[in-house]
Amino acid sequence: MSGSGTIEPREKINLKVMIAEIMAAMEPVAEQYQVALHQEAGDDVYCTGKEALLSRAFSNVIENAVRYNRAGGEVAIVFDDRQNDILITVEDTGIGMAKEELTHIFEAFYRIERSRSRHYGGAGLGLAITALILEGHGGTITAESTPGEGSSFSITLPKSLTDTL
């Protein structure tokens, strides 16, 4: 990263192709958890950034959506190609989170319910790293959730980083 906090070098990334590759890699885990993965069809969507980092960020969110789901559940990725940015929504039919948990999930080492974390593994770093990667790309991540019904993660990314950043 440069001193301004933006990502270097910059690449043109087809987000639909990148996420399709992540989903293909996650398919064995999804089958193990009996979760179906779906990506909205439509035109390709592009942003500018570091593909390896963005791939890690989206992998973290999609993997959580699979692991904290239920047998017979689904994970859907929806794209909204807006004028200046792209909104990518990762929705799951999983176990969900309480409202008070949502304020902490992007903090390093935060894990919801120790017993749940022990069962699923992880150190509580995935979403914190995801948030940092997205911020470095000029993007954001937010979450909404209902216990027992699932979660929805909204990720925005600018279509391109400006040279003034």
N, CA and C atoms as an extended XYZ file, in Angstrom:
495
Properties=species:S:1:pos:R:3:atomname:S:1:resname:S:1:resid:I:1 pbc="F F F"
N         0.843       -1.174        0.000 N   MET     1
C         0.000        0.000        0.000 CA  MET     1
C         0.887        1.236        0.000 C   MET     1
N         0.417        2.251       -0.656 N   SER     2
C         1.140        3.517       -0.643 CA  SER     2
C         0.791        4.273        0.625 C   SER     2
N         1.448        5.374        0.860 N   GLY     3
C         1.221        6.149        2.071 CA  GLY     3
C        -0.185        6.673        2.193 C   GLY     3
N        -0.894        6.843        1.080 N   SER     4
C        -2.252        7.383        1.128 CA  SER     4
C        -3.287        6.321        1.478 C   SER     4
N        -2.859        5.053        1.566 N   GLY     5
C        -3.784        3.998        1.933 CA  GLY     5
C        -4.475        3.343        0.755 C   GLY     5
N        -4.121        3.713       -0.479 N   THR     6
C        -4.717        3.068       -1.637 CA  THR     6
C        -3.853        1.885       -2.056 C   THR     6
N        -4.425        1.028       -2.855 N   ILE     7
C        -3.774       -0.206       -3.273 CA  ILE     7
C        -2.984        0.025       -4.551 C   ILE     7
N        -1.750       -0.463       -4.588 N   GLU     8
C        -0.905       -0.438       -5.783 CA  GLU     8
C        -0.421       -1.853       -6.056 C   GLU     8
N        -0.150       -2.322       -7.241 N   PRO     9
C        -0.558       -1.696       -8.495 CA  PRO     9
C        -2.039       -1.941       -8.760 C   PRO     9
N        -2.548       -1.221       -9.715 N   ARG    10
C        -3.969       -1.305      -10.029 CA  ARG    10
C        -4.195       -2.174      -11.264 C   ARG    10
N        -5.204       -3.036      -11.164 N   GLU    11
C        -5.558       -3.921      -12.263 CA  GLU    11
C        -7.051       -3.754      -12.547 C   GLU    11
N        -7.443       -3.955      -13.790 N   LYS    12
C        -8.873       -3.981      -14.113 CA  LYS    12
C        -9.367       -5.383      -13.794 C   LYS    12
N       -10.367       -5.471      -12.925 N   ILE    13
C       -10.829       -6.759      -12.421 CA  ILE    13
C       -12.292       -6.971      -12.814 C   ILE    13
N       -12.557       -8.122      -13.417 N   ASN    14
C       -13.932       -8.522      -13.702 CA  ASN    14
C       -14.454       -9.212      -12.435 C   ASN    14
N       -15.274       -8.506      -11.667 N   LEU    15
C       -15.746       -9.026      -10.380 CA  LEU    15
C       -16.602      -10.284      -10.541 C   LEU    15
N       -17.398      -10.357      -11.584 N   LYS    16
C       -18.242      -11.544      -11.775 CA  LYS    16
C       -17.393      -12.786      -12.014 C   LYS    16
N       -16.343      -12.648      -12.837 N   VAL    17
C       -15.459      -13.785      -13.103 CA  VAL    17
C       -14.693      -14.162      -11.835 C   VAL    17
N       -14.161      -13.167      -11.126 N   MET    18
C       -13.402      -13.425       -9.906 CA  MET    18
C       -14.282      -14.146       -8.878 C   MET    18
N       -15.511      -13.685       -8.676 N   ILE    19
C       -16.399      -14.298       -7.691 CA  ILE    19
C       -16.846      -15.688       -8.155 C   ILE    19
N       -17.036      -15.888       -9.461 N   ALA    20
C       -17.362      -17.224       -9.971 CA  ALA    20
C       -16.224      -18.202       -9.664 C   ALA    20
N       -14.976      -17.739       -9.771 N   GLU    21
C       -13.823      -18.583       -9.451 CA  GLU    21
C       -13.789      -18.908       -7.955 C   GLU    21
N       -14.100      -17.933       -7.118 N   ILE    22
C       -14.157      -18.165       -5.668 CA  ILE    22
C       -15.242      -19.201       -5.357 C   ILE    22
N       -16.400      -19.043       -5.977 N   MET    23
C       -17.502      -19.962       -5.735 CA  MET    23
C       -17.147      -21.379       -6.190 C   MET    23
N       -16.462      -21.502       -7.316 N   ALA    24
C       -16.043      -22.826       -7.792 CA  ALA    24
C       -15.075      -23.465       -6.793 C   ALA    24
N       -14.161      -22.667       -6.249 N   ALA    25
C       -13.213      -23.180       -5.257 CA  ALA    25
C       -13.917      -23.555       -3.955 C   ALA    25
N       -15.003      -22.860       -3.631 N   MET    26
C       -15.756      -23.110       -2.398 CA  MET    26
C       -16.758      -24.260       -2.542 C   MET    26
N       -16.978      -24.734       -3.738 N   GLU    27
C       -18.010      -25.752       -3.979 CA  GLU    27
C       -17.847      -26.994       -3.096 C   GLU    27
N       -16.632      -27.547       -2.908 N   PRO    28
C       -16.515      -28.717       -2.018 CA  PRO    28
C       -16.956      -28.418       -0.579 C   PRO    28
N       -16.643      -27.237       -0.085 N   VAL    29
C       -17.058      -26.852        1.266 CA  VAL    29
C       -18.578      -26.675        1.296 C   VAL    29
N       -19.128      -26.036        0.262 N   ALA    30
C       -20.575      -25.833        0.180 CA  ALA    30
C       -21.304      -27.177        0.147 C   ALA    30
N       -20.761      -28.140       -0.596 N   GLU    31
C       -21.378      -29.471       -0.640 CA  GLU    31
C       -21.323      -30.133        0.729 C   GLU    31
N       -20.196      -29.993        1.423 N   GLN    32
C       -20.036      -30.564        2.762 CA  GLN    32
C       -21.090      -29.991        3.715 C   GLN    32
N       -21.349      -28.683        3.611 N   TYR    33
C       -22.325      -28.023        4.479 CA  TYR    33
C       -23.742      -28.065        3.908 C   TYR    33
N       -23.904      -28.681        2.720 N   GLN    34
C       -25.197      -28.795        2.034 CA  GLN    34
C       -25.812      -27.420        1.773 C   GLN    34
N       -24.974      -26.515        1.224 N   VAL    35
C       -25.379      -25.149        0.926 CA  VAL    35
C       -25.224      -24.907       -0.574 C   VAL    35
N       -26.236      -24.326       -1.187 N   ALA    36
C       -26.196      -24.009       -2.618 CA  ALA    36
C       -25.636      -22.599       -2.817 C   ALA    36
N       -24.752      -22.447       -3.803 N   LEU    37
C       -24.161      -21.147       -4.147 CA  LEU    37
C       -24.775      -20.650       -5.449 C   LEU    37
N       -25.199      -19.378       -5.466 N   HIS    38
C       -25.798      -18.782       -6.668 CA  HIS    38
C       -25.177      -17.412       -6.914 C   HIS    38
N       -24.897      -17.135       -8.187 N   GLN    39
C       -24.441      -15.800       -8.573 CA  GLN    39
C       -25.412      -15.274       -9.613 C   GLN    39
N       -25.840      -14.023       -9.430 N   GLU    40
C       -26.759      -13.398      -10.370 CA  GLU    40
C       -26.134      -13.366      -11.764 C   GLU    40
N       -26.921      -13.713      -12.771 N   ALA    41
C       -26.467      -13.626      -14.156 CA  ALA    41
C       -26.530      -12.170      -14.611 C   ALA    41
N       -25.947      -11.889      -15.734 N   GLY    42
C       -26.005      -10.527      -16.270 CA  GLY    42
C       -24.662      -10.095      -16.801 C   GLY    42
N       -24.567       -8.813      -17.093 N   ASP    43
C       -23.346       -8.267      -17.673 CA  ASP    43
C       -22.191       -8.324      -16.696 C   ASP    43
N       -20.974       -8.361      -17.253 N   ASP    44
C       -19.776       -8.321      -16.427 CA  ASP    44
C       -19.696       -6.984      -15.698 C   ASP    44
N       -19.048       -6.997      -14.551 N   VAL    45
C       -18.909       -5.818      -13.703 CA  VAL    45
C       -17.433       -5.659      -13.381 C   VAL    45
N       -16.900       -4.448      -13.591 N   TYR    46
C       -15.468       -4.218      -13.426 CA  TYR    46
C       -15.169       -3.168      -12.362 C   TYR    46
N       -14.047       -3.370      -11.675 N   CYS    47
C       -13.490       -2.354      -10.795 CA  CYS    47
C       -11.979       -2.353      -11.000 C   CYS    47
N       -11.306       -1.445      -10.335 N   THR    48
C        -9.851       -1.355      -10.426 CA  THR    48
C        -9.267       -1.606       -9.049 C   THR    48
N        -8.212       -2.398       -8.988 N   GLY    49
C        -7.591       -2.664       -7.696 CA  GLY    49
C        -6.603       -3.802       -7.788 C   GLY    49
N        -6.381       -4.453       -6.673 N   LYS    50
C        -5.456       -5.581       -6.565 CA  LYS    50
C        -6.285       -6.852       -6.453 C   LYS    50
N        -6.281       -7.660       -7.514 N   GLU    51
C        -7.169       -8.817       -7.579 CA  GLU    51
C        -6.908       -9.824       -6.459 C   GLU    51
N        -5.662      -10.082       -6.120 N   ALA    52
C        -5.362      -11.061       -5.070 CA  ALA    52
C        -5.977      -10.633       -3.739 C   ALA    52
N        -5.927       -9.342       -3.435 N   LEU    53
C        -6.496       -8.844       -2.182 CA  LEU    53
C        -8.020       -8.887       -2.205 C   LEU    53
N        -8.611       -8.427       -3.297 N   LEU    54
C       -10.076       -8.456       -3.390 CA  LEU    54
C       -10.600       -9.891       -3.374 C   LEU    54
N        -9.873      -10.810       -3.987 N   SER    55
C       -10.263      -12.210       -3.967 CA  SER    55
C       -10.273      -12.731       -2.530 C   SER    55
N        -9.272      -12.364       -1.732 N   ARG    56
C        -9.215      -12.768       -0.319 CA  ARG    56
C       -10.410      -12.193        0.433 C   ARG    56
N       -10.731      -10.914        0.190 N   ALA    57
C       -11.847      -10.271        0.888 CA  ALA    57
C       -13.171      -10.978        0.582 C   ALA    57
N       -13.452      -11.206       -0.696 N   PHE    58
C       -14.709      -11.858       -1.070 CA  PHE    58
C       -14.732      -13.318       -0.617 C   PHE    58
N       -13.590      -13.993       -0.660 N   SER    59
C       -13.510      -15.373       -0.172 CA  SER    59
C       -13.906      -15.450        1.296 C   SER    59
N       -13.421      -14.501        2.101 N   ASN    60
C       -13.758      -14.487        3.529 CA  ASN    60
C       -15.263      -14.384        3.738 C   ASN    60
N       -15.905      -13.466        3.019 N   VAL    61
C       -17.347      -13.245        3.198 CA  VAL    61
C       -18.139      -14.466        2.715 C   VAL    61
N       -17.786      -14.983        1.547 N   ILE    62
C       -18.522      -16.125        0.984 CA  ILE    62
C       -18.309      -17.372        1.838 C   ILE    62
N       -17.088      -17.593        2.303 N   GLU    63
C       -16.825      -18.757        3.150 CA  GLU    63
C       -17.624      -18.679        4.449 C   GLU    63
N       -17.688      -17.500        5.065 N   ASN    64
C       -18.503      -17.342        6.275 CA  ASN    64
C       -19.974      -17.627        5.985 C   ASN    64
N       -20.455      -17.152        4.833 N   ALA    65
C       -21.858      -17.356        4.465 CA  ALA    65
C       -22.171      -18.840        4.314 C   ALA    65
N       -21.201      -19.619        3.863 N   VAL    66
C       -21.380      -21.071        3.732 CA  VAL    66
C       -21.284      -21.739        5.102 C   VAL    66
N       -20.230      -21.436        5.844 N   ARG    67
C       -19.968      -22.128        7.115 CA  ARG    67
C       -21.009      -21.822        8.191 C   ARG    67
N       -21.570      -20.619        8.185 N   TYR    68
C       -22.561      -20.260        9.200 CA  TYR    68
C       -23.979      -20.348        8.647 C   TYR    68
N       -24.165      -21.263        7.712 N   ASN    69
C       -25.470      -21.478        7.100 CA  ASN    69
C       -26.114      -22.696        7.742 C   ASN    69
N       -27.116      -23.223        7.096 N   ARG    70
C       -27.802      -24.428        7.572 CA  ARG    70
C       -27.879      -25.412        6.415 C   ARG    70
N       -28.019      -26.688        6.713 N   ALA    71
C       -28.183      -27.695        5.666 CA  ALA    71
C       -29.401      -27.325        4.822 C   ALA    71
N       -29.225      -27.338        3.516 N   GLY    72
C       -30.290      -26.942        2.601 CA  GLY    72
C       -30.366      -25.445        2.378 C   GLY    72
N       -29.417      -24.701        2.968 N   GLY    73
C       -29.405      -23.246        2.836 CA  GLY    73
C       -28.813      -22.777        1.518 C   GLY    73
N       -28.817      -21.468        1.337 N   GLU    74
C       -28.315      -20.868        0.103 CA  GLU    74
C       -27.444      -19.654        0.402 C   GLU    74
N       -26.531      -19.392       -0.531 N   VAL    75
C       -25.752      -18.157       -0.542 CA  VAL    75
C       -25.946      -17.575       -1.934 C   VAL    75
N       -26.393      -16.318       -1.988 N   ALA    76
C       -26.626      -15.647       -3.270 CA  ALA    76
C       -25.782      -14.380       -3.340 C   ALA    76
N       -25.154      -14.180       -4.498 N   ILE    77
C       -24.377      -12.967       -4.733 CA  ILE    77
C       -25.096      -12.169       -5.814 C   ILE    77
N       -25.412      -10.903       -5.482 N   VAL    78
C       -26.162      -10.027       -6.377 CA  VAL    78
C       -25.319       -8.781       -6.650 C   VAL    78
N       -25.310       -8.336       -7.904 N   PHE    79
C       -24.529       -7.178       -8.322 CA  PHE    79
C       -25.444       -6.025       -8.713 C   PHE    79
N       -25.065       -4.822       -8.325 N   ASP    80
C       -25.761       -3.610       -8.753 CA  ASP    80
C       -24.701       -2.661       -9.294 C   ASP    80
N       -24.596       -2.588      -10.619 N   ASP    81
C       -23.605       -1.745      -11.293 CA  ASP    81
C       -24.174       -0.335      -11.368 C   ASP    81
N       -23.752        0.519      -10.439 N   ARG    82
C       -24.278        1.876      -10.348 CA  ARG    82
C       -23.360        2.841      -11.099 C   ARG    82
N       -23.701        4.122      -11.099 N   GLN    83
C       -22.963        5.092      -11.909 CA  GLN    83
C       -21.484        5.181      -11.526 C   GLN    83
N       -21.177        5.348      -10.234 N   ASN    84
C       -19.795        5.538       -9.806 CA  ASN    84
C       -19.209        4.370       -9.040 C   ASN    84
N       -20.068        3.444       -8.626 N   ASP    85
C       -19.553        2.323       -7.852 CA  ASP    85
C       -20.362        1.068       -8.142 C   ASP    85
N       -19.940       -0.009       -7.503 N   ILE    86
C       -20.596       -1.301       -7.651 CA  ILE    86
C       -21.006       -1.754       -6.257 C   ILE    86
N       -22.240       -2.201       -6.133 N   LEU    87
C       -22.726       -2.783       -4.889 CA  LEU    87
C       -22.831       -4.283       -5.104 C   LEU    87
N       -22.110       -5.039       -4.287 N   ILE    88
C       -22.174       -6.494       -4.331 CA  ILE    88
C       -22.781       -6.940       -3.007 C   ILE    88
N       -23.864       -7.689       -3.077 N   THR    89
C       -24.534       -8.164       -1.873 CA  THR    89
C       -24.368       -9.674       -1.781 C   THR    89
N       -23.884      -10.128       -0.625 N   VAL    90
C       -23.751      -11.556       -0.348 CA  VAL    90
C       -24.792      -11.879        0.716 C   VAL    90
N       -25.818      -12.630        0.309 N   GLU    91
C       -26.931      -12.955        1.199 CA  GLU    91
C       -26.915      -14.444        1.503 C   GLU    91
N       -27.189      -14.776        2.774 N   ASP    92
C       -27.268      -16.190        3.127 CA  ASP    92
C       -28.530      -16.469        3.930 C   ASP    92
N       -28.867      -17.749        4.006 N   THR    93
C       -30.040      -18.199        4.757 CA  THR    93
C       -29.579      -18.889        6.040 C   THR    93
N       -28.490      -18.404        6.593 N   GLY    94
C       -27.830      -19.070        7.709 CA  GLY    94
C       -28.399      -18.767        9.074 C   GLY    94
N       -27.525      -18.941       10.071 N   ILE    95
C       -27.939      -18.849       11.466 CA  ILE    95
C       -28.114      -17.416       11.936 C   ILE    95
N       -27.559      -16.455       11.208 N   GLY    96
C       -27.733      -15.050       11.556 CA  GLY    96
C       -26.972      -14.640       12.803 C   GLY    96
N       -27.066      -13.350       13.108 N   MET    97
C       -26.374      -12.767       14.257 CA  MET    97
C       -27.304      -11.784       14.945 C   MET    97
N       -27.106      -11.640       16.249 N   ALA    98
C       -27.865      -10.657       17.007 CA  ALA    98
C       -27.378       -9.256       16.658 C   ALA    98
N       -28.265       -8.280       16.785 N   LYS    99
C       -27.949       -6.894       16.441 CA  LYS    99
C       -26.694       -6.393       17.162 C   LYS    99
N       -26.542       -6.723       18.453 N   GLU   100
C       -25.387       -6.256       19.213 CA  GLU   100
C       -24.070       -6.863       18.709 C   GLU   100
N       -24.136       -8.024       18.072 N   GLU   101
C       -22.933       -8.647       17.513 CA  GLU   101
C       -22.459       -7.911       16.254 C   GLU   101
N       -23.400       -7.383       15.485 N   LEU   102
C       -23.069       -6.737       14.209 CA  LEU   102
C       -22.106       -5.562       14.374 C   LEU   102
N       -22.167       -4.877       15.496 N   THR   103
C       -21.301       -3.710       15.692 CA  THR   103
C       -19.844       -4.103       15.893 C   THR   103
N       -19.573       -5.390       16.132 N   HIS   104
C       -18.210       -5.830       16.435 CA  HIS   104
C       -17.587       -6.754       15.392 C   HIS   104
N       -18.356       -7.269       14.449 N   ILE   105
C       -17.843       -8.341       13.584 CA  ILE   105
C       -16.669       -7.942       12.694 C   ILE   105
N       -16.444       -6.641       12.495 N   PHE   106
C       -15.313       -6.222       11.665 CA  PHE   106
C       -14.086       -5.872       12.507 C   PHE   106
N       -14.146       -6.142       13.821 N   GLU   107
C       -13.015       -5.893       14.715 CA  GLU   107
C       -12.111       -7.123       14.730 C   GLU   107
N       -10.791       -6.888       14.747 N   ALA   108
C        -9.834       -7.990       14.802 CA  ALA   108
C       -10.038       -8.814       16.064 C   ALA   108
N        -9.977      -10.119       15.912 N   PHE   109
C       -10.068      -11.115       16.979 CA  PHE   109
C       -11.441      -11.241       17.608 C   PHE   109
N       -12.454      -10.519       17.092 N   TYR   110
C       -13.797      -10.649       17.645 CA  TYR   110
C       -14.430      -11.930       17.112 C   TYR   110
N       -14.959      -12.728       18.004 N   ARG   111
C       -15.658      -13.960       17.620 CA  ARG   111
C       -16.973      -14.012       18.362 C   ARG   111
N       -18.018      -14.366       17.639 N   ILE   112
C       -19.349      -14.473       18.237 CA  ILE   112
C       -19.424      -15.789       18.999 C   ILE   112
N       -19.896      -15.727       20.224 N   GLU   113
C       -20.107      -16.912       21.049 CA  GLU   113
C       -18.939      -17.886       20.953 C   GLU   113
N       -18.184      -17.965       21.984 N   ARG   114
C       -16.998      -18.826       21.980 CA  ARG   114
C       -17.294      -20.258       21.557 C   ARG   114
N       -18.401      -20.816       21.979 N   SER   115
C       -18.707      -22.202       21.615 CA  SER   115
C       -18.910      -22.328       20.108 C   SER   115
N       -19.554      -21.336       19.502 N   ARG   116
C       -19.776      -21.350       18.063 CA  ARG   116
C       -18.456      -21.204       17.327 C   ARG   116
N       -17.582      -20.311       17.813 N   SER   117
C       -16.296      -20.081       17.173 CA  SER   117
C       -15.416      -21.318       17.256 C   SER   117
N       -15.456      -22.001       18.395 N   ARG   118
C       -14.649      -23.202       18.566 CA  ARG   118
C       -15.120      -24.268       17.586 C   ARG   118
N       -16.424      -24.375       17.396 N   HIS   119
C       -16.981      -25.374       16.488 CA  HIS   119
C       -16.578      -25.096       15.032 C   HIS   119
N       -16.599      -23.830       14.641 N   TYR   120
C       -16.325      -23.475       13.249 CA  TYR   120
C       -14.867      -23.116       13.001 C   TYR   120
N       -14.091      -22.888       14.039 N   GLY   121
C       -12.693      -22.527       13.872 CA  GLY   121
C       -12.536      -21.058       13.556 C   GLY   121
N       -11.304      -20.665       13.272 N   GLY   122
C       -11.022      -19.280       12.934 CA  GLY   122
C       -10.542      -18.493       14.131 C   GLY   122
N        -9.828      -17.419       13.823 N   ALA   123
C        -9.245      -16.584       14.869 CA  ALA   123
C        -9.965      -15.252       15.014 C   ALA   123
N       -11.024      -15.035       14.244 N   GLY   124
C       -11.727      -13.764       14.321 CA  GLY   124
C       -11.039      -12.663       13.528 C   GLY   124
N       -10.285      -13.042       12.507 N   LEU   125
C        -9.570      -12.049       11.697 CA  LEU   125
C       -10.158      -11.850       10.301 C   LEU   125
N       -10.923      -12.803        9.797 N   GLY   126
C       -11.388      -12.762        8.411 CA  GLY   126
C       -12.124      -11.492        8.027 C   GLY   126
N       -13.133      -11.112        8.799 N   LEU   127
C       -13.909       -9.922        8.440 CA  LEU   127
C       -13.143       -8.636        8.718 C   LEU   127
N       -12.252       -8.639        9.713 N   ALA   128
C       -11.418       -7.458        9.961 CA  ALA   128
C       -10.476       -7.232        8.780 C   ALA   128
N        -9.888       -8.305        8.276 N   ILE   129
C        -9.002       -8.209        7.108 CA  ILE   129
C        -9.812       -7.772        5.888 C   ILE   129
N       -10.987       -8.350        5.725 N   THR   130
C       -11.863       -7.985        4.611 CA  THR   130
C       -12.151       -6.488        4.612 C   THR   130
N       -12.520       -5.952        5.780 N   ALA   131
C       -12.837       -4.526        5.884 CA  ALA   131
C       -11.625       -3.672        5.525 C   ALA   131
N       -10.435       -4.060        5.982 N   LEU   132
C        -9.215       -3.300        5.662 CA  LEU   132
C        -8.912       -3.331        4.165 C   LEU   132
N        -9.058       -4.495        3.549 N   ILE   133
C        -8.814       -4.611        2.103 CA  ILE   133
C        -9.780       -3.714        1.338 C   ILE   133
N       -11.051       -3.766        1.696 N   LEU   134
C       -12.048       -2.962        0.984 CA  LEU   134
C       -11.813       -1.470        1.201 C   LEU   134
N       -11.465       -1.066        2.415 N   GLU   135
C       -11.146        0.340        2.682 CA  GLU   135
C        -9.948        0.788        1.846 C   GLU   135
N        -8.946       -0.074        1.709 N   GLY   136
C        -7.781        0.245        0.890 CA  GLY   136
C        -8.119        0.418       -0.577 C   GLY   136
N        -9.246       -0.138       -0.987 N   HIS   137
C        -9.728        0.010       -2.360 CA  HIS   137
C       -10.770        1.126       -2.478 C   HIS   137
N       -10.954        1.894       -1.412 N   GLY   138
C       -11.955        2.967       -1.435 CA  GLY   138
C       -13.368        2.461       -1.259 C   GLY   138
N       -13.521        1.228       -0.773 N   GLY   139
C       -14.829        0.617       -0.629 CA  GLY   139
C       -15.282        0.522        0.807 C   GLY   139
N       -16.446       -0.096        0.979 N   THR   140
C       -17.034       -0.275        2.304 CA  THR   140
C       -17.659       -1.661        2.398 C   THR   140
N       -17.898       -2.093        3.634 N   ILE   141
C       -18.659       -3.313        3.881 CA  ILE   141
C       -19.552       -3.071        5.099 C   ILE   141
N       -20.812       -3.458        4.963 N   THR   142
C       -21.755       -3.381        6.070 CA  THR   142
C       -22.518       -4.700        6.128 C   THR   142
N       -23.159       -4.943        7.265 N   ALA   143
C       -23.900       -6.192        7.419 CA  ALA   143
C       -25.238       -5.943        8.097 C   ALA   143
N       -26.211       -6.749        7.702 N   GLU   144
C       -27.512       -6.806        8.356 CA  GLU   144
C       -27.777       -8.280        8.619 C   GLU   144
N       -28.472       -8.569        9.710 N   SER   145
C       -28.695       -9.965       10.041 CA  SER   145
C       -29.908      -10.121       10.938 C   SER   145
N       -30.540      -11.267       10.804 N   THR   146
C       -31.642      -11.650       11.673 CA  THR   146
C       -31.339      -13.046       12.200 C   THR   146
N       -31.239      -13.201       13.528 N   PRO   147
C       -30.962      -14.533       14.077 CA  PRO   147
C       -31.962      -15.560       13.564 C   PRO   147
N       -31.425      -16.692       13.110 N   GLY   148
C       -32.265      -17.774       12.615 CA  GLY   148
C       -32.736      -17.619       11.184 C   GLY   148
N       -32.471      -16.465       10.565 N   GLU   149
C       -32.936      -16.236        9.188 CA  GLU   149
C       -31.810      -15.987        8.199 C   GLU   149
N       -30.691      -15.448        8.655 N   GLY   150
C       -29.576      -15.223        7.754 CA  GLY   150
C       -28.994      -13.835        7.854 C   GLY   150
N       -27.988      -13.613        7.019 N   SER   151
C       -27.258      -12.351        7.013 CA  SER   151
C       -27.111      -11.845        5.590 C   SER   151
N       -26.890      -10.541        5.484 N   SER   152
C       -26.659       -9.897        4.197 CA  SER   152
C       -25.493       -8.932        4.346 C   SER   152
N       -24.445       -9.151        3.562 N   PHE   153
C       -23.279       -8.279        3.569 CA  PHE   153
C       -23.307       -7.434        2.301 C   PHE   153
N       -23.251       -6.118        2.471 N   SER   154
C       -23.260       -5.180        1.346 CA  SER   154
C       -21.867       -4.599        1.192 C   SER   154
N       -21.284       -4.820        0.017 N   ILE   155
C       -19.933       -4.358       -0.279 CA  ILE   155
C       -20.014       -3.363       -1.422 C   ILE   155
N       -19.437       -2.168       -1.223 N   THR   156
C       -19.356       -1.203       -2.316 CA  THR   156
C       -17.889       -1.033       -2.693 C   THR   156
N       -17.666       -0.926       -3.984 N   LEU   157
C       -16.336       -0.655       -4.521 CA  LEU   157
C       -16.465        0.391       -5.613 C   LEU   157
N       -15.551        1.382       -5.615 N   PRO   158
C       -15.581        2.341       -6.730 CA  PRO   158
C       -15.191        1.619       -8.009 C   PRO   158
N       -15.694        2.106       -9.130 N   LYS   159
C       -15.348        1.478      -10.411 CA  LYS   159
C       -13.870        1.640      -10.712 C   LYS   159
N       -13.283        2.769      -10.270 N   SER   160
C       -11.852        2.942      -10.459 CA  SER   160
C       -11.320        3.873       -9.379 C   SER   160
N       -10.073        3.635       -8.983 N   LEU   161
C        -9.402        4.524       -8.030 CA  LEU   161
C        -8.898        5.718       -8.812 C   LEU   161
N        -9.108        6.912       -8.287 N   THR   162
C        -8.618        8.095       -8.983 CA  THR   162
C        -7.152        8.307       -8.642 C   THR   162
N        -6.427        8.958       -9.517 N   ASP   163
C        -5.009        9.204       -9.299 CA  ASP   163
C        -4.761       10.211       -8.182 C   ASP   163
N        -5.797       10.905       -7.742 N   THR   164
C        -5.627       11.901       -6.683 CA  THR   164
C        -5.649       11.285       -5.296 C   THR   164
N        -6.071       10.014       -5.182 N   LEU   165
C        -6.114        9.367       -3.864 CA  LEU   165
C        -4.721        9.027       -3.373 C   LEU   165
